[in-house]
Amino acid sequence: MMDGLARRDRQPEFMDQPGLDRNEHARALAGLRRINGISGLAASLLAPIEKLARSLEGKPLQVLELACGGGDTAIDLALMSKRRGLALKLHACDINPEAVQIAKANAHSRGVELEIFCADALASPDPEKDFDVVFCSLFLHHLSDADAEQLLKVMARRSRHLVLISDLIRSPLGYVLAWAGTRLLSRSWVVHTDGPLSVRAAFQMAEVRGMMKRADMQNGRLQRCWPERYLLSWERN
């Protein structure tokens, strides 16, 4: 199994299927929320956003999450930024209408004002709706090599200041952590199945650096994060 990690192996994941039962979809998103909470995903994204906000000291930063799923990362960022006294206006979108509805319900239940809408992350950006920060998490590995590279370019065009991408690293350790962690932290068979598949479809660090270079983001920063994830951060000069 580990020998198969030398190359990307993209297989259909249940979370990507339009016919997935609503209750199963919600259960899977709840499992991912728990896993991402323990991994400190939102905190790793907030650090560079806070640095930018402190340096600008102006009107609230317009922050957009692409492929938001259940919206938990954007919601977490909204709550954390409020506690830290940061002025952020959070927006989130997903191509799946079911996910958008779940994200809206999650934001309402957690008392967060969040503009959530249905949109394709790879679509050409609207020139009238650019954002200070554009980010995504656990989305890049779902895409083909060509679409992943295109996403980097689209995000750069949509952002006035900062692009952030957090995702899995394809490695033996990453696979083991995904297999064990999904079973310990979720009862969703969708999460149990899709977690290891996601690692097999993920990129290695060298592959991400290559994409950054081809997308003219070679001046960006790529750092390894726990648990076997990376954070790509790129600032417009």
N, C-alpha and C positions, 0 to 999 in steps of 0.2 A: 504493500500500500504506500509506504513512504517513498519508494522509487518513483511512483507516479507523480510526485510533487515537483519533479524537475521541470515539467511544462504545465501550463494552465490546462485545466480540464473543466470546461463549462458544461454543466448539465442542468436541465430544467429544475428549478426549485419550486416547491409548492406555493410559497408566498407570492410567486410571480404569476400564478395561474388565476385567470379572471373568474373561474367557477368555484373558487374556494369558499366553503361555507362561512357565513358571516361570523358565527360563534367561534369557529376554529381560527379564523383570521384574527379576531379580537384576542383569543387566548394566546396565539403566537406573538402578537404585538406586546402583550403583557409580559411574556417571557423575555422578549428582547429588551423591554424596559428594565427589568430586573438585572439582566446581564450587563447592559450598558451602564446602569447605575453603579454597579460594583466595579466596573472597569474604569470609572472616572472619566467617561467620555466627555460630558458637558464641561467639566472643569478644565480639561486639556484644551478645549476650544475657547473657553472664556478667557484664558490667560492672554493670548495675542489680541483678542477683541478688546479687552480692558486696556491693554497697552496703547492701542490705537485711540480708544475713546479718551484716555487721559491726555494724549498728545494733542488731540484736536480741540478739546475743551469748547465745543460749540454746540450746535443743535443736536438732537438725538441721532445716533447712528441708525441708518436704515440697514437692517440685517435680514438676509434671505437664506432660508434653508431649502435646498433642492431635494426632491425625493424624500420627503419628510416621514413617510410611513404614518405611524400613530401620533407624530408630533411631539414625542416626549423630549427629544433633545432640545428643540426650540423652546418648549415649555420650561424645561430645567434651566436653560440659559436666561429666560425671562425672570424667573424667580431668583436665581443667583445674582444676576446683574442688579436687580432691585435691592437686594440685601447689601450690595457693595456700593450702592449709590450711583450706578451708571445709568446714563440716559440712552436706552436702546429701544428701537421700534422693531419688533420681530415680525417677520412674514415667513410663511412656509407653503410649499406646494408639493403636490404629488400627482402623477398621471392617473392613479387609481382612484376613482370617485369613492369607493368603499373606504379606502384609507383616509381620504379627506374628511369624510363624515365621522370616522372614529377619532381623528385628530381634533376636530371641532368639539366633539363630546368630551374628550380628555381635557382640552383647554378650559372648557366651561366648568367641569367638575373640580379643576384645580385652581379656579379663580384667576385665570390668566387671559389678558387681552392679546389675541394673536390673530393676525389676518391670514387665513388659510384658504387656498384656492387650488383648483385643478389645472395642471399645466405639465407639459413635457419638458423635462430638464434639458434635453438636447435641442429644443427649438431655438430659433434665432431670437436674440433678446430684443425686447421692445425698447427703442431708444428713449422713450418717455418714462421708463420705469427702471432706471439703473439704481444700484444699491451700493452702499459703502462697503459692506462685507457680504460675500456670497460663500456659503459652505455646504458641504454634504458629508454624510457619514455612512459607512457600510453600503455604499451604492456603486462605487467604481467597479467592484469585482463582478457585478451583474452584467457588465457591458462587454462587447467585443473589444479587441485591441483598438480598432479604428474608432469606435464610438467613445471609448475611454479617453483617447487622445483628443477627440472632438469636444468632449465635455470640458477638459481643461481649457481649451481655447474659448468656449462659450462662457465659462465662468470668469475668465480674465476680461472678456468684453463686457460682462454685466457688472463688474465690480469697479467702483471708483478708487478703492484703496487696497482691499485685502481679500485673498482667496484662501480658504481652508478646506482640506480634504483629509478625513480620517477613515482608515480602512484596515482590513486584515492583512497580515503578511503570510504568504504561502511558504510554510516551513513545517518540518516534522513536529516541532514544539507547538506551533499554531494549530496543527491538526489535532494533537492530543488534548490541548486545552479546549478546543471547540467541542470535541467528542465528550469529554468529561464534564465540562462546564455547562453545556446545554442540558445534560441529564440531571445535574445537581440543582440547577437553578430554574428549571422549567418542567412542567408536566405536559407540554405541548409536543405531540409527535411531529408536528410541522417543524418546530425549532430543532428537535432531535435529529431530524433528517436533513434539514437545510443547513444547519451549522457546519458540519464537516464538509458538505458540498461547497459551501461558501469559501472555505479555506482552499479547497482544490482549485477554485476558480479565481482566487485572489492573485495579486501580483507580488513579485519579489522586489526588494528595495532597488536593485539594479535596473529592473524593468521600469519602475516608476521614474527613476532618474532619467532614463532614456526618453520617456514620454515628456517629462518636463523640458528637456532640451529641445525636442521636436516642436513643442508648443510654445517655444520662446519664453520658458519660465526657468531657465537654468540658473538664474540668480536667486531662486527661491530656496527655502530651507526644508530639508527632509530629515525627520528625527524618529527614532524608534521609541515606541511607548508600550507600557504594560496594558493588557496582556497580549504580547506579540502582535502589536498594531503599529501603524506609522501615522505621523501627522505631517502633511504637506502644507506649508505656509508660504504664500507669495504676496509680496507687496508691490504695488505699482510705484515706479520711480517718479 
